[in-house]
Amino acid sequence: MRQRYAFLVLSAVTLAGRVAAPQSQLDSARFEATVRELELSIIAPCCWRQPVANHNSQVALGIRQEIRKMVADGMTPEQIKADYVRRYGERILAVPPKNAFNQFLWVIPISASIMAFGVAGYFLRMWRNARSTPRIRRESDRPSPVRGSSFPKVDEELEKWDRA
């Protein structure tokens, strides 16, 4: 009887270990994914150029360790981001929050580019039409010969050349 009891206990422990192992691996994968997402969404405050996941400064390394500790303590990604925004301002976020002002800032360069292309196209079309249309010269458009100028000697010489 003791052998059966020992066998059942050993089987139950082994089975529990096998069931718990995938769960801990799943939790570990979820933990790493959450940490990686946060590291990519927070900019390194030392130079404000790269996310802390890609940055190798001491400040970025400290923030990475801090993020791991916060996630391990059970803080949600929103709480962690809010903590960093409180400390550093919205500039710390790699993707700014969606609000009307931030979306308006995205619209300005796009609409300015569209308007610039429209104006350039308009002037290009005008220039092209002006070059392709033949100019009709009227009699009044032709320059008239200079006569009766204030240089009588020049007028005499021109008259001689006209007669010759």
NULOKE-121678 format. One record per residue (C-alpha): residue number from 1; residue in three letters; x, y, z. Coordinates in steps of 0.1 Angstrom, whole numbers, plus 5000, padded with zeros to 4 digits. Layout:
N
<site num="NUM" residuo="Ala" east="X" north="Y" up="Z"/>
...
This chain:
164
<site num="1" residuo="Met" east="5000" north="5000" up="5000"/>
<site num="2" residuo="Arg" east="5028" north="5023" up="5008"/>
<site num="3" residuo="Gln" east="5043" north="5017" up="4974"/>
<site num="4" residuo="Arg" east="5011" north="5026" up="4957"/>
<site num="5" residuo="Tyr" east="5008" north="5058" up="4978"/>
<site num="6" residuo="Ala" east="5044" north="5068" up="4970"/>
<site num="7" residuo="Phe" east="5038" north="5061" up="4934"/>
<site num="8" residuo="Leu" east="5007" north="5082" up="4933"/>
<site num="9" residuo="Val" east="5024" north="5111" up="4951"/>
<site num="10" residuo="Leu" east="5054" north="5109" up="4928"/>
<site num="11" residuo="Ser" east="5031" north="5108" up="4898"/>
<site num="12" residuo="Ala" east="5011" north="5138" up="4910"/>
<site num="13" residuo="Val" east="5043" north="5158" up="4917"/>
<site num="14" residuo="Thr" east="5057" north="5150" up="4883"/>
<site num="15" residuo="Leu" east="5024" north="5158" up="4866"/>
<site num="16" residuo="Ala" east="5021" north="5191" up="4885"/>
<site num="17" residuo="Gly" east="5056" north="5200" up="4875"/>
<site num="18" residuo="Arg" east="5049" north="5193" up="4838"/>
<site num="19" residuo="Val" east="5017" north="5214" up="4840"/>
<site num="20" residuo="Ala" east="5033" north="5243" up="4858"/>
<site num="21" residuo="Ala" east="5064" north="5244" up="4836"/>
<site num="22" residuo="Pro" east="5046" north="5256" up="4804"/>
<site num="23" residuo="Gln" east="5026" north="5281" up="4825"/>
<site num="24" residuo="Ser" east="5059" north="5296" up="4839"/>
<site num="25" residuo="Gln" east="5073" north="5297" up="4804"/>
<site num="26" residuo="Leu" east="5042" north="5314" up="4792"/>
<site num="27" residuo="Asp" east="5045" north="5339" up="4820"/>
<site num="28" residuo="Ser" east="5082" north="5345" up="4813"/>
<site num="29" residuo="Ala" east="5074" north="5351" up="4776"/>
<site num="30" residuo="Arg" east="5046" north="5375" up="4785"/>
<site num="31" residuo="Phe" east="5069" north="5393" up="4809"/>
<site num="32" residuo="Glu" east="5097" north="5396" up="4783"/>
<site num="33" residuo="Ala" east="5072" north="5409" up="4757"/>
<site num="34" residuo="Thr" east="5058" north="5435" up="4781"/>
<site num="35" residuo="Val" east="5093" north="5446" up="4791"/>
<site num="36" residuo="Arg" east="5104" north="5448" up="4754"/>
<site num="37" residuo="Glu" east="5073" north="5468" up="4744"/>
<site num="38" residuo="Leu" east="5080" north="5493" up="4772"/>
<site num="39" residuo="Glu" east="5117" north="5496" up="4764"/>
<site num="40" residuo="Leu" east="5107" north="5504" up="4728"/>
<site num="41" residuo="Ser" east="5081" north="5530" up="4738"/>
<site num="42" residuo="Ile" east="5103" north="5550" up="4761"/>
<site num="43" residuo="Ile" east="5130" north="5574" up="4747"/>
<site num="44" residuo="Ala" east="5164" north="5576" up="4764"/>
<site num="45" residuo="Pro" east="5164" north="5610" up="4782"/>
<site num="46" residuo="Cys" east="5202" north="5614" up="4779"/>
<site num="47" residuo="Cys" east="5201" north="5624" up="4742"/>
<site num="48" residuo="Trp" east="5164" north="5620" up="4733"/>
<site num="49" residuo="Arg" east="5172" north="5602" up="4701"/>
<site num="50" residuo="Gln" east="5166" north="5564" up="4706"/>
<site num="51" residuo="Pro" east="5144" north="5541" up="4726"/>
<site num="52" residuo="Val" east="5160" north="5527" up="4757"/>
<site num="53" residuo="Ala" east="5159" north="5492" up="4741"/>
<site num="54" residuo="Asn" east="5184" north="5503" up="4714"/>
<site num="55" residuo="His" east="5205" north="5528" up="4735"/>
<site num="56" residuo="Asn" east="5236" north="5518" up="4753"/>
<site num="57" residuo="Ser" east="5241" north="5547" up="4778"/>
<site num="58" residuo="Gln" east="5242" north="5543" up="4815"/>
<site num="59" residuo="Val" east="5209" north="5562" up="4818"/>
<site num="60" residuo="Ala" east="5192" north="5538" up="4793"/>
<site num="61" residuo="Leu" east="5206" north="5507" up="4811"/>
<site num="62" residuo="Gly" east="5193" north="5521" up="4844"/>
<site num="63" residuo="Ile" east="5158" north="5527" up="4829"/>
<site num="64" residuo="Arg" east="5158" north="5492" up="4815"/>
<site num="65" residuo="Gln" east="5165" north="5477" up="4849"/>
<site num="66" residuo="Glu" east="5139" north="5500" up="4864"/>
<site num="67" residuo="Ile" east="5113" north="5489" up="4839"/>
<site num="68" residuo="Arg" east="5120" north="5452" up="4846"/>
<site num="69" residuo="Lys" east="5116" north="5459" up="4883"/>
<site num="70" residuo="Met" east="5083" north="5478" up="4878"/>
<site num="71" residuo="Val" east="5069" north="5450" up="4856"/>
<site num="72" residuo="Ala" east="5080" north="5424" up="4882"/>
<site num="73" residuo="Asp" east="5063" north="5444" up="4909"/>
<site num="74" residuo="Gly" east="5030" north="5441" up="4890"/>
<site num="75" residuo="Met" east="5027" north="5476" up="4875"/>
<site num="76" residuo="Thr" east="5008" north="5478" up="4842"/>
<site num="77" residuo="Pro" east="5025" north="5493" up="4811"/>
<site num="78" residuo="Glu" east="5001" north="5523" up="4813"/>
<site num="79" residuo="Gln" east="5012" north="5530" up="4849"/>
<site num="80" residuo="Ile" east="5048" north="5527" up="4840"/>
<site num="81" residuo="Lys" east="5045" north="5551" up="4811"/>
<site num="82" residuo="Ala" east="5025" north="5575" up="4833"/>
<site num="83" residuo="Asp" east="5053" north="5575" up="4858"/>
<site num="84" residuo="Tyr" east="5079" north="5583" up="4832"/>
<site num="85" residuo="Val" east="5057" north="5611" up="4817"/>
<site num="86" residuo="Arg" east="5053" north="5625" up="4852"/>
<site num="87" residuo="Arg" east="5091" north="5626" up="4856"/>
<site num="88" residuo="Tyr" east="5103" north="5636" up="4822"/>
<site num="89" residuo="Gly" east="5072" north="5649" up="4803"/>
<site num="90" residuo="Glu" east="5055" north="5636" up="4771"/>
<site num="91" residuo="Arg" east="5088" north="5639" up="4753"/>
<site num="92" residuo="Ile" east="5099" north="5606" up="4769"/>
<site num="93" residuo="Leu" east="5073" north="5586" up="4749"/>
<site num="94" residuo="Ala" east="5084" north="5573" up="4715"/>
<site num="95" residuo="Val" east="5048" north="5576" up="4702"/>
<site num="96" residuo="Pro" east="5030" north="5606" up="4715"/>
<site num="97" residuo="Pro" east="4995" north="5602" up="4729"/>
<site num="98" residuo="Lys" east="4966" north="5607" up="4705"/>
<site num="99" residuo="Asn" east="4949" north="5640" up="4711"/>
<site num="100" residuo="Ala" east="4936" north="5667" up="4689"/>
<site num="101" residuo="Phe" east="4967" north="5689" up="4690"/>
<site num="102" residuo="Asn" east="4991" north="5661" up="4682"/>
<site num="103" residuo="Gln" east="4970" north="5649" up="4653"/>
<site num="104" residuo="Phe" east="4968" north="5685" up="4640"/>
<site num="105" residuo="Leu" east="5006" north="5687" up="4640"/>
<site num="106" residuo="Trp" east="5006" north="5657" up="4617"/>
<site num="107" residuo="Val" east="4982" north="5674" up="4593"/>
<site num="108" residuo="Ile" east="5002" north="5706" up="4589"/>
<site num="109" residuo="Pro" east="5032" north="5692" up="4569"/>
<site num="110" residuo="Ile" east="5010" north="5669" up="4548"/>
<site num="111" residuo="Ser" east="4986" north="5698" up="4538"/>
<site num="112" residuo="Ala" east="5016" north="5722" up="4532"/>
<site num="113" residuo="Ser" east="5032" north="5696" up="4509"/>
<site num="114" residuo="Ile" east="5000" north="5691" up="4489"/>
<site num="115" residuo="Met" east="4996" north="5729" up="4485"/>
<site num="116" residuo="Ala" east="5032" north="5733" up="4475"/>
<site num="117" residuo="Phe" east="5028" north="5706" up="4448"/>
<site num="118" residuo="Gly" east="4996" north="5723" up="4436"/>
<site num="119" residuo="Val" east="5013" north="5757" up="4433"/>
<site num="120" residuo="Ala" east="5043" north="5742" up="4416"/>
<site num="121" residuo="Gly" east="5020" north="5724" up="4391"/>
<site num="122" residuo="Tyr" east="5001" north="5755" up="4384"/>
<site num="123" residuo="Phe" east="5032" north="5776" up="4376"/>
<site num="124" residuo="Leu" east="5047" north="5747" up="4356"/>
<site num="125" residuo="Arg" east="5015" north="5745" up="4335"/>
<site num="126" residuo="Met" east="5015" north="5783" up="4329"/>
<site num="127" residuo="Trp" east="5052" north="5782" up="4319"/>
<site num="128" residuo="Arg" east="5046" north="5753" up="4295"/>
<site num="129" residuo="Asn" east="5016" north="5769" up="4279"/>
<site num="130" residuo="Ala" east="5035" north="5802" up="4275"/>
<site num="131" residuo="Arg" east="5063" north="5784" up="4257"/>
<site num="132" residuo="Ser" east="5041" north="5764" up="4234"/>
<site num="133" residuo="Thr" east="5018" north="5792" up="4223"/>
<site num="134" residuo="Pro" east="5032" north="5811" up="4192"/>
<site num="135" residuo="Arg" east="5035" north="5849" up="4197"/>
<site num="136" residuo="Ile" east="5018" north="5869" up="4170"/>
<site num="137" residuo="Arg" east="5037" north="5901" up="4163"/>
<site num="138" residuo="Arg" east="5016" north="5930" up="4153"/>
<site num="139" residuo="Glu" east="5029" north="5960" up="4134"/>
<site num="140" residuo="Ser" east="5026" north="5981" up="4165"/>
<site num="141" residuo="Asp" east="5048" north="5956" up="4184"/>
<site num="142" residuo="Arg" east="5078" north="5962" up="4161"/>
<site num="143" residuo="Pro" east="5104" north="5987" up="4172"/>
<site num="144" residuo="Ser" east="5103" north="6019" up="4151"/>
<site num="145" residuo="Pro" east="5135" north="6033" up="4137"/>
<site num="146" residuo="Val" east="5150" north="6061" up="4157"/>
<site num="147" residuo="Arg" east="5144" north="6093" up="4138"/>
<site num="148" residuo="Gly" east="5145" north="6128" up="4149"/>
<site num="149" residuo="Ser" east="5168" north="6121" up="4178"/>
<site num="150" residuo="Ser" east="5188" north="6147" up="4195"/>
<site num="151" residuo="Phe" east="5219" north="6137" up="4175"/>
<site num="152" residuo="Pro" east="5216" north="6154" up="4141"/>
<site num="153" residuo="Lys" east="5250" north="6141" up="4129"/>
<site num="154" residuo="Val" east="5239" north="6105" up="4136"/>
<site num="155" residuo="Asp" east="5207" north="6111" up="4117"/>
<site num="156" residuo="Glu" east="5226" north="6124" up="4087"/>
<site num="157" residuo="Glu" east="5249" north="6093" up="4087"/>
<site num="158" residuo="Leu" east="5218" north="6070" up="4089"/>
<site num="159" residuo="Glu" east="5202" north="6088" up="4060"/>
<site num="160" residuo="Lys" east="5233" north="6082" up="4039"/>
<site num="161" residuo="Trp" east="5233" north="6045" up="4047"/>
<site num="162" residuo="Asp" east="5195" north="6043" up="4039"/>
<site num="163" residuo="Arg" east="5201" north="6058" up="4004"/>
<site num="164" residuo="Ala" east="5230" north="6035" up="3996"/>
